[in-house]
Amino acid sequence: MKNILKFQLKDLLIGLSVYALILLILTFTFISITLSHDNVNINLNGNGFANAIFCFIVGIGIYKEHCQMAVMNSVSRKDFFKSLLCVTVITGILCTLIDQVLSAINRLPGLIPANDPGFTNNFDHLMVLQMIYPEFFETHSAAIIAATSFLVEFLVNSFLFIIGTLIAGIYCRMPKKYRTSYCIALPILGFGIFPMLFTSSLFYPRAANRVSDVFLGIMGISSGNPFLGMLTFTVAIVITACICYLILRRTEIA
């Protein structure tokens, strides 16, 4: 497993380094403009969401190539899957660290307007958590909030990575003649059918309220408990990973 893990990490770190470098360049460019103009404040917003999308895309992108390389070099599918899980965890941690560093940079005192000490110049992951779990933020120390924020973001990144892996695994598993239709159906499903279902639920308020109550409950939003949401993401990751392994065992790489 060590050889395939080294190969995957090398491939991953190259892409991740380029991605992080681009974000840092953008961040410091915006900072230099902000510091050189008193009435101007621009910044890189939503970098935490960019990291989540990056994890999702990487999960899709590396699966087939790395799996094919593993099979060609007589690496068992079990070892490849273990390596893939390690890469999932490492990617989630590194992307979360990138977001935490950029968020800390954007919160430097010199970047906050003097006439508005309550100004927030970056709509990031922490702000979203604060809106979802306001009571938790009011009753816990900064250290606990920071640790919880890190773990939640790590789980979200890991979940999206493994979802991307599942999508790629299904693509590799299906016959070639259906792959084009699959690629066309995915964006239609994600950006067409799901929004339509969400909109149509407005005409059935009772059913929509039940689904909403269940979702808010399992995510810990209704109780103000982010740890329940973390548990939900952990269970979702484990279930998705098991499905990925079952697909991998039956996949013929071509």
Summary of the structure (lengths in Angstrom):
residues: 254
radius of gyration: 20.8
end to end distance: 21.8
largest distance: 63.9
contacts: 730
relative contact order: 0.12
helix: 81%
strand: 0%
